[in-house]
Amino acid sequence: MFDSLVELSNKLSATGYFIDPVMVQVVFLAAKLKKPLLLEGPAGSGKPQFALSVAAAADTHVERLQCYHLAPGSNHQLSRSISDNQKNVTSAPQNTF
């Protein structure tokens, strides 16, 4: 994916994203070890742009997942849907061998 730190830094710069040398090393090592990077930070700190820039430098794409914590008793449609599906799964007949 990236042959050197310099290549990665140049590719990130070409996307218009400039990061400090330590983060270049982190991204480089994660790529070499084929390990994910988990990004956290406050809203507006640039996490999606960082991911998009690294993906562009690697000539790949980003699949973004939104994860939400649903409060107990929430009447959110997704929580009802999940709950309904769980009931259907638990009430399904069990196969015996």
Secondary structure, DSSP 4 states (H G I P E B T S, - for coil): --S-HHHHHHHHHHTT----HHHHHHHHHHHHHT--------TTS-HHHHHHHHHHHTT---------PPPTT---HHHHHHHHHHHHHHTSPPP--
